[in-house]
Amino acid sequence: MAQKEKLQCLKDFHKDTLKPSPGKSPGTRPEDEAEGKHPQREKWASKLDFVLSVAGGFVGLGNVWRFPYLCYKNGGGAFLIPYFIFLFGGGLPVFFLEVSLGQFTSEGGITCWEKLCPIFTGIGYASIVIVSLLNIYYIVILAWGLYYLCQCFRTELPWAKCNQPWNTDRCIEDTVRKNKSLWMAANASNLNFTSPVTEFWEHNVLGITDGIEDIGPVKWDLALCLLVVWVVCFFCIWKGVKSTGKVVYFTATFPFIMLIVLLIRGVTLPGASQGIKFYLYPDLARLKDPEVWIDAGTQIFFSYAICLGAMTSLGSYNKYKYNCYRDCLLLGALNSGTSFVSGFAIFSVLGFMAQEQGVDIADVAESGPGLAFIAYPKAVTMMPFPTLWAILFFIMLLLLGLDSQFVEVEGQITSLVDLYPSFLRKGYRREVFIAILCCISYLLGLTMVTKGGMYVFQLFDYYAASGVCLLWVAFFECIAVAWVYGVDNFYDALEDMMGYRPNAWMKWSWTVITPLLCMGCFIFSLVKYKPLTYNKVYEYPDWAVGIGWTLALTSMICIPMVVVIKIIRSDGPLIERIKAVAAPVRGGASSRPADHRSPKELSYPLDPNGNKGLLMKAPTHTIVETMM
């Protein structure tokens, strides 16, 4: 009888508090109803729209140019041990938490926390700061890729020989390196020789200066490329999930076709087996180095695009009864599988290049921009039909980066629009807001397409969206859901949405494993911190390092700052204030439709008072548009 009474109370609660008004989507917030305005919240047109959008969002450049190098650098196959520990103990649990949280609340990356656990609304603000900074510099990579792609349509690849206007006297072609007598004679001159592809990258593409102190003028060819990719990004998201959900059918699938083509080509090259051996050969002794574990943890959080608010925003467009747990597991397998397979495509080509040059693979292995814009372009010049392979590679690079970029921007837009839905969802205001945000980001990004822009780019990459920031946010996400809202309460919500309770390892991860992994990796990252350098030669001045840490702290400070502000603005004794701002909003955090019925009775009915959490009490407040 007691169980039936609880279920009846639950039904009455949802009937009275959560029943949508006519024409109102479940995600519409209370203040909109009070104003008599009911802006509609979109939903994905199909399940495939959501799956491809998420796949496009986190299968990006890091899978191709970062994971393979980290695997090779950190002990080959042995690196997979810490990688999978962080994958199952941190990456997948946080990824599923964010997607399911968005689905549960039907809110973006900020307001979802205001509804679920207001005291930790700073998590949302921290995520938005990180993704806003990320969106400014990540798209610069696409500008470089577009520039390279345009250069591929010349009669001859401009980085193949030393006969270009930007080449110096130190430029040496590979034909000279293969001729031992010529190479020994060249070395006798005691000059530091460079390759044509390196000079193309540094002198033609970047026009790089001596340091960040000399920022130099804007390179207008790169500025034009940056403008083009921002315009494309705008039109991919300007109609919300209606446009995003359709664009990803191409941008999220075509790169996989290109990757398979490049993989087949790579493994059929001479020397490929040697490259693959270097990629996977296990060196278990490397596991004693804390940096290996730091690299594994940060790579997981980077590649799963978590702690950025984007996955929460994408999940918020799901229908309430959607089985996101199943899809999150499948998408996780796709993401990590793509990273692993990319290593074969990349290192088979590097093995071929090392054999052609007669050098060790360690001399040609690169990560990040060095791989995409120096090592691989150099390798294609040694293949038959180099122009074809260069075009395919840079198309793949552009599409991998493009869908990651516009999905992150979509997450940023959704989070901000959900702060002021009654204003920004009217008419064309959302489209205008997106255009303004893209223009501001483009103007800020111009600092990275100057002649000293590479130094600014590295500063953002090293600090603004660093692993330290992501680990900090992930730690508090788990604390907020598992310990403040209550992990049992959240599991009840998951059962209500999906009809069953996920495997208990998710619960244990959110409660214990993920916070410990995040905090341990966070502390080791600070202990092992090394000042930023460019090409391991140029050291950034102290003022530049100060700017970098300011970028990092701008996001991290949001969480404790909002906690303090929320407590100060509450009334009563301190402990009562904390309990008040830890409770969900009046009416509950759920976007559960009033007519929804679970496929089976809940083993633990949803408790609107949230009495299974550590600091929970009955909800006493409603969500408002101005959070702080």
Buried (B, 14 or more C-beta within 10 A) or exposed (E): EEEEEBBEBBEEBBEEBBEBEEEBBBBBBBBBBEEEBBBEBBBBEEBEBBBBBBBBBBBBBBBBBBBBBBBBBBBBEBBBBBBBBBBBBBBBBBBBBBBBBBBBBBBBBBBBBBBBBBBBBBBBBBBBBBBBBBBBBBBBBBBBBBBBBBBBEEEEBBBBBBEBEBBEEBBBBBEBBEEEEEBEEBEEEEEEBBBBBBBBBBBBBBBBBEBBEEBBEBBEBBBBBBBBBBEBBBEBBBBBBEBBBBBBBEBBBBBBEBBEBBBEBBBEBEBBEBBBEBBBEBEEEBBEEBBBBBBBBBBBBBBBBBBBBBBBBBBBBBBBBBBBBEBBBEBBEBBBEBBBBBBBBBBBBBBBBBBBBEEEBEEBBBBBBBBBBBBBBBBBBBBEEBBEBBBBBBBBBBBBBBBBBBBBBBBBBBBBBBBBBBBBBEEEEBBEBBEEBBEEBBEBBBBBBBBBBBBBBBBBBBBBBBBBBBBBBBBBBBBBBBBBBBBBBBBBBBBBBBEBBBEEEBBBBBBEBBBBBBBBBBEBBEEEEEEBEBEEEBEBEEEBBEBBBEBBEBBBBBBEBBBEBBBEEBEEEEEEBBBBBBBBBBBBBBBBBEEBEBEEEBEBBBBBBBEBBEBBBEBEBBBEBEBE
